[in-house]
Amino acid sequence: MANHEVTLSAHDANSNYIQQLEERVDDLESRNVFQDDVIEQLSQELTAHNSQLSELKQQLQLVAKRLKDSSMLSGDTEEIEPPPPHY
């Protein structure tokens, strides 16, 4: 009878160990799904930010060009005023 109890006890320990492993695997799978979702969200945000950055670069280039054109036009019509004399 003692041999039978050892077998049941070993079976229970083995079953408990397998259950713990299954729980750990389930936890890891849940984390993996969550991380995949976060990575996808971050990827979408990065794509949106890259698009905005590209648009802002184009706008900045346009403003710089207009400013350059404006200074070239005003530079032709006005002379640069000399600095005032010091007392």
Sequence and secondary structure as in RCSB ss.txt:
>XXXX:A:sequence
MANHEVTLSAHDANSNYIQQLEERVDDLESRNVFQDDVIEQLSQELTAHNSQLSELKQQLQLVAKRLKDSSMLSG
DTEEIEPPPPHY
>XXXX:A:secstr
 HHHHHHHHHHHHHHHHHHHHHHHHHHHHHHHHHHHHHHHHHHHHHHHHHHHHHHHHHHHHHHHHHHHHHHHHHH
HHS         
